[in-house]
Amino acid sequence: MSNEVVQAQVVQATVIGAGETDLLKAPGQVDGMMIYQKTSQCCRCLCCQPNIDWTVHDYVEDWSADMSLAVKMTITEDSSWIGRCMSHCWPGWRAIKYSVHNGDENGPVLFTIEKGFTCSNCPLIIDGDGGPLRCPCCCCLPYLEAKSPNGEHLGKVSYICDACPFVPKYDIFDKKGVPMFRVRPDTCVGGLCVQCRCGGGTKGKCFRIPFPIREPVPPYRPLGDAGITDLWAGMKHECCTNREMYQVKFPQNMKDAETVRKLIMATTLLIDITLNEQDQ
């Protein structure tokens, strides 16, 4: 191998490594991020089914809907047309590959988040005047796997089905398959139902379901205020473009923090494709 090729590889590795550290945790700020849907869901109609791309920004408590924060990363989706067409009937079913770029979509790929074909977590039974009727599925459930640019397995997040199938749950595993976190909303009625929250300030949805990040074993205690929250993107973006926005706060004192942040980003995307995308 020539010296020029070796030097180029070293420079690329240095840039990517530094980019991941700078982009996933801004010095002096809360360890978190904002994930904003770049592609308007209003573009999705009949045969028009574009891929859904995202931008990643620094974490802020009060999100400004004018999109004034600099884009740290761009997440581009690569899915089949038929897979996207069936997202309403079979959410989370399609094979997906997300490429996470440094800066805009022309920047180098930092890592990928992907899955193959699976069953849907809540396939459509019938769609009538009263709204869609869905039935939980508990086999071959959706997941997302994080990989380095050279294809190395970094970890995985999986949708979980148990005795309470109407409460969405996600388990995060490290590269050896060891559970790291459980992500699920608070519950009521003995754990059978999701406990919703009202209020949340001027930049939060009045009616929302936060997903706290928890310990991986019962009783699944929350890890401080770490969690994933679906935010209100503002009147213009909600009504005119139908875009999702997520506020993500990472747990403190994480081991292998860089990998954990990538897996929590994958969890955010899995929440969207299994719960929110079906209604758009």
C-alpha positions as CSV (number, residue, x, y, z in Angstrom):
1,M,0.0,0.0,0.0
2,S,1.4,3.4,-1.0
3,N,2.3,6.1,1.6
4,E,-0.3,8.4,0.0
5,V,-3.1,5.9,0.6
6,V,-2.0,5.2,4.2
7,Q,-1.9,9.0,4.9
8,A,-5.3,9.5,3.3
9,Q,-6.8,6.7,5.5
10,V,-5.2,8.2,8.7
11,V,-6.6,11.7,7.8
12,Q,-10.1,10.3,7.1
13,A,-10.1,8.3,10.4
14,T,-9.0,11.4,12.3
15,V,-11.6,13.6,10.8
16,I,-14.4,11.1,11.4
17,G,-13.4,10.4,15.0
18,A,-13.1,14.2,15.8
19,G,-16.4,14.8,14.0
20,E,-18.3,12.2,16.0
21,T,-17.0,13.7,19.3
22,D,-17.8,17.3,18.4
23,L,-21.1,16.6,16.8
24,L,-22.7,14.2,19.3
25,K,-21.8,16.2,22.4
26,A,-21.2,20.0,22.3
27,P,-18.7,21.2,25.0
28,G,-20.4,23.0,27.8
29,Q,-23.9,22.0,26.8
30,V,-26.4,19.4,28.0
31,D,-25.4,16.0,26.6
32,G,-28.2,15.6,24.1
33,M,-29.4,16.4,20.6
34,M,-32.4,17.6,18.6
35,I,-33.5,15.4,15.7
36,Y,-35.7,17.2,13.1
37,Q,-37.5,15.7,10.1
38,K,-36.1,17.3,7.0
39,T,-38.5,15.8,4.4
40,S,-42.1,17.0,4.5
41,Q,-44.6,14.3,5.0
42,C,-47.0,16.3,2.8
43,C,-44.9,15.0,-0.1
44,R,-46.0,11.5,0.6
45,C,-49.2,10.8,-1.4
46,L,-50.2,7.7,-3.4
47,C,-47.2,6.9,-5.7
48,C,-45.1,9.8,-4.4
49,Q,-43.2,8.2,-1.5
50,P,-39.8,9.9,-1.0
51,N,-37.3,8.8,1.6
52,I,-37.5,10.6,4.9
53,D,-34.3,12.4,5.8
54,W,-33.4,14.1,9.1
55,T,-31.1,16.8,10.5
56,V,-29.4,16.7,13.9
57,H,-28.8,19.8,16.0
58,D,-27.3,20.7,19.4
59,Y,-29.6,20.1,22.4
60,V,-31.7,23.1,23.6
61,E,-34.5,23.2,26.2
62,D,-36.7,25.6,24.2
63,W,-36.6,24.7,20.6
64,S,-36.9,27.6,18.1
65,A,-39.1,26.5,15.1
66,D,-37.2,28.9,12.8
67,M,-34.5,26.2,12.4
68,S,-31.8,28.7,13.3
69,L,-29.5,26.1,14.9
70,A,-26.6,24.8,12.8
71,V,-27.0,21.3,11.3
72,K,-24.4,19.0,12.9
73,M,-25.4,15.8,11.1
74,T,-27.8,14.8,8.3
75,I,-29.5,11.4,8.3
76,T,-30.5,10.1,4.8
77,E,-32.8,7.2,4.3
78,D,-32.5,4.5,1.6
79,S,-35.6,2.3,1.4
80,S,-37.5,0.7,-1.4
81,W,-40.5,2.4,-2.9
82,I,-42.9,-0.4,-2.0
83,G,-41.6,-0.5,1.5
84,R,-42.4,3.2,2.0
85,C,-45.8,2.8,0.3
86,M,-46.8,0.1,2.9
87,S,-45.7,2.1,6.0
88,H,-49.3,2.9,6.9
89,C,-50.4,-0.7,6.7
90,W,-47.3,-2.3,8.1
91,P,-45.3,0.2,10.1
92,G,-41.7,-0.7,10.8
93,W,-41.8,-3.6,8.2
94,R,-39.6,-2.3,5.5
95,A,-35.9,-2.7,5.1
96,I,-34.1,0.6,5.8
97,K,-30.6,1.9,5.7
98,Y,-29.9,5.3,7.3
99,S,-26.6,7.0,6.6
100,V,-25.5,9.5,9.2
101,H,-23.4,12.2,7.5
102,N,-21.0,14.8,9.0
103,G,-22.7,18.1,8.2
104,D,-25.0,18.0,5.2
105,E,-25.8,15.0,3.0
106,N,-22.6,15.5,1.0
107,G,-20.4,15.0,4.1
108,P,-18.6,11.8,5.0
109,V,-20.6,9.0,6.5
110,L,-20.0,8.7,10.2
111,F,-22.0,5.5,10.7
112,T,-25.1,3.7,9.4
113,I,-28.3,2.6,11.1
114,E,-30.1,-0.2,9.2
115,K,-32.5,-3.2,9.3
116,G,-33.8,-5.9,7.1
117,F,-37.4,-6.9,6.4
118,T,-39.3,-7.8,9.5
119,C,-42.9,-8.2,10.7
120,S,-44.8,-5.0,11.6
121,N,-45.2,-4.2,15.3
122,C,-48.8,-3.2,14.7
123,P,-50.2,-4.2,11.3
124,L,-53.4,-2.7,10.0
125,I,-56.5,-4.9,10.3
126,I,-59.1,-2.6,8.8
127,D,-59.3,1.1,8.1
128,G,-62.8,2.6,8.5
129,D,-64.6,5.8,9.4
130,G,-63.7,5.3,13.1
131,G,-60.0,5.2,12.3
132,P,-57.5,2.3,11.8
133,L,-57.9,-0.9,13.7
134,R,-54.5,-2.5,14.5
135,C,-53.4,-5.6,16.2
136,P,-50.0,-6.0,18.1
137,C,-47.6,-8.5,16.6
138,C,-45.1,-10.4,18.8
139,C,-42.8,-12.2,16.4
140,C,-39.9,-11.0,14.1
141,L,-40.3,-7.5,15.4
142,P,-38.6,-4.3,14.0
143,Y,-35.1,-3.4,15.1
144,L,-32.3,-1.1,14.0
145,E,-28.6,-2.0,14.0
146,A,-25.8,0.6,14.2
147,K,-22.7,0.0,12.2
148,S,-19.4,1.7,11.6
149,P,-18.5,2.9,8.1
150,N,-16.6,-0.3,7.5
151,G,-19.6,-2.4,8.5
152,E,-18.6,-3.3,12.1
153,H,-21.5,-4.1,14.4
154,L,-21.8,-1.5,17.1
155,G,-25.1,-2.5,18.8
156,K,-28.8,-2.9,18.2
157,V,-32.2,-1.6,19.4
158,S,-35.2,-3.9,19.2
159,Y,-39.0,-3.4,19.6
160,I,-40.1,-5.6,22.5
161,C,-43.4,-7.4,23.0
162,D,-44.4,-8.8,26.4
163,A,-47.5,-9.3,28.5
164,C,-48.4,-5.7,27.9
165,P,-48.4,-5.5,24.1
166,F,-50.1,-2.1,23.9
167,V,-47.2,-0.3,25.7
168,P,-44.4,0.3,23.2
169,K,-41.0,-0.8,24.6
170,Y,-37.5,-0.8,23.1
171,D,-34.3,-2.5,24.4
172,I,-30.9,-1.3,23.5
173,F,-28.1,-3.9,23.3
174,D,-24.3,-3.5,23.0
175,K,-22.3,-5.2,20.3
176,K,-22.1,-8.4,22.3
177,G,-25.9,-8.5,22.7
178,V,-25.9,-7.5,26.4
179,P,-28.9,-5.3,27.4
180,M,-27.9,-1.7,28.2
181,F,-31.1,0.3,28.5
182,R,-34.9,-0.1,28.2
183,V,-36.8,2.8,26.6
184,R,-40.5,3.0,27.3
185,P,-43.1,5.5,28.5
186,D,-44.5,5.7,32.0
187,T,-47.6,3.4,32.5
188,C,-50.8,3.2,34.5
189,V,-53.5,0.6,35.2
190,G,-50.9,-1.8,36.6
191,G,-48.6,-1.3,33.6
192,L,-51.2,-2.1,31.0
193,C,-51.6,1.4,29.5
194,V,-49.4,4.3,28.5
195,Q,-49.5,7.3,30.8
196,C,-49.7,10.4,28.7
197,R,-48.7,13.9,29.8
198,C,-50.3,17.2,29.3
199,G,-48.7,20.6,29.2
200,G,-44.9,20.9,28.7
201,G,-44.4,24.6,28.0
202,T,-44.5,26.7,24.9
203,K,-42.2,24.4,22.9
204,G,-43.6,21.0,23.8
205,K,-46.7,19.2,22.7
206,C,-49.7,19.8,24.9
207,F,-50.4,16.1,24.7
208,R,-47.3,13.9,24.5
209,I,-45.8,10.6,25.5
210,P,-42.1,11.0,26.6
211,F,-39.9,7.9,26.5
212,P,-37.6,7.9,29.5
213,I,-34.3,5.9,29.2
214,R,-34.3,3.3,31.9
215,E,-32.2,0.6,33.5
216,P,-32.2,-2.6,31.5
217,V,-33.7,-4.8,34.3
218,P,-36.9,-4.7,36.4
219,P,-38.2,-2.5,37.8
220,Y,-36.7,-0.4,34.9
221,R,-36.0,2.7,37.0
222,P,-35.5,5.9,34.9
223,L,-31.9,7.2,34.6
224,G,-32.5,10.7,35.7
225,D,-34.1,12.9,33.1
226,A,-32.6,11.0,30.2
227,G,-35.2,10.3,27.5
228,I,-36.7,10.9,24.1
229,T,-39.5,13.4,23.7
230,D,-41.6,14.2,20.6
231,L,-41.9,18.0,20.4
232,W,-44.2,20.4,18.8
233,A,-42.4,21.8,15.7
234,G,-44.4,25.0,15.5
235,M,-47.6,25.9,13.6
236,K,-45.8,26.3,10.2
237,H,-44.0,23.0,10.4
238,E,-46.9,21.0,12.0
239,C,-49.7,22.2,9.7
240,C,-47.9,23.0,6.5
241,T,-45.2,20.3,6.3
242,N,-46.2,17.7,8.9
243,R,-42.7,17.1,10.2
244,E,-41.6,15.4,13.4
245,M,-39.1,16.8,15.9
246,Y,-37.5,14.9,18.8
247,Q,-35.6,16.2,21.8
248,V,-33.1,13.6,23.1
249,K,-31.2,13.8,26.5
250,F,-28.6,11.1,27.1
251,P,-27.9,9.4,30.4
252,Q,-25.0,10.6,32.5
253,N,-21.8,8.7,33.2
254,M,-22.1,6.4,30.3
255,K,-19.5,3.8,29.4
256,D,-18.5,4.0,25.7
257,A,-20.5,7.2,25.4
258,E,-20.0,7.6,21.7
259,T,-21.6,4.2,20.8
260,V,-24.4,4.8,23.3
261,R,-25.3,8.1,21.6
262,K,-25.5,6.4,18.3
263,L,-27.7,3.6,19.6
264,I,-30.1,6.2,21.2
265,M,-30.2,8.0,17.9
266,A,-31.2,4.7,16.3
267,T,-33.9,4.3,19.1
268,T,-35.4,7.7,18.2
269,L,-35.7,6.6,14.5
270,L,-37.2,3.3,15.5
271,I,-39.8,5.0,17.6
272,D,-40.7,7.2,14.6
273,I,-41.1,4.4,12.1
274,T,-43.0,2.1,14.5
275,L,-45.3,4.7,16.1
276,N,-45.5,8.0,14.3
277,E,-44.9,7.3,10.6
278,Q,-48.0,5.2,10.2
279,D,-50.3,8.2,10.8
280,Q,-48.6,10.5,8.3
